[in-house]
Structure formats: C-alpha cells, structure tokens
Amino acid sequence: MDQLAIVARLKSGTESLAAELLEKGTPFDPDATGLDRHTVYLSAGEVVFVFEGPEVDSVVDSLISEPFHWPLVEALEEWRPLIEGNPRIARPAHSWRRERATQPAE
C-alpha cells in the first residue's frame, strides 16, 4: 500500500481551531477516491494528513488540483489562516509490522 503524508505547522494558539475543523470530518468522499485509509494526526504545533492506497500520489494530486471539489476547496480555505508557512510532503522512511503467527491446521 502506498502512503503519503502532508505535514503542516500550525500557528501558535490555533490547535483548538484545528480540532474544530477536524470534527467536521473528511471534506471529500474517501470511497470515491480509491483511498484505502485516511488519518489525521494533531499535535500542539502540527497537523499531519496521512493518505494510504494504490497510486496515492495521483489521488492526492487529483484532490488538490481538481477545482470542482467544492467541500475540499472550502476546507482548504478554512485551514489556510491556521497554517504557518507551506505544508510539506512526507513519505515513509521506516516501517515495522508484527508478523501474525499462523494457526496450525486442524
């Protein structure tokens, strides 16, 4: 599964406003995009949007560049005053997963 994260630094004092925006939910239909998973992490100083699925780069690029995704366009405008500087793209650099033990056949 391909993964991509968008990391943005929050302006000081905007964490609660960011949390309110996140409570509104995802501003696009994740099922319609082909994504397998979308998660958002919020800390005191950053927000991280994680996208997972096949061809995730193309999916995210399409979401951002398509001018008629009105709910997403409106959400980006709501986030703009909370973000300091430009968001950055992050890609997986290390991953670990526990291997599940196989059950003996009966």
Secondary structure, 3 states (H helix, E strand, C coil): CCEEEEEEEECCCCHHHHHHHHHCCCCCCHHHHCCCEEEEEECCCEEEEEEECCCHHHHHHHHHHCCCCHHHHHHHHHHHHHEEEEEEEECCCCCCCCCCCCCCCC
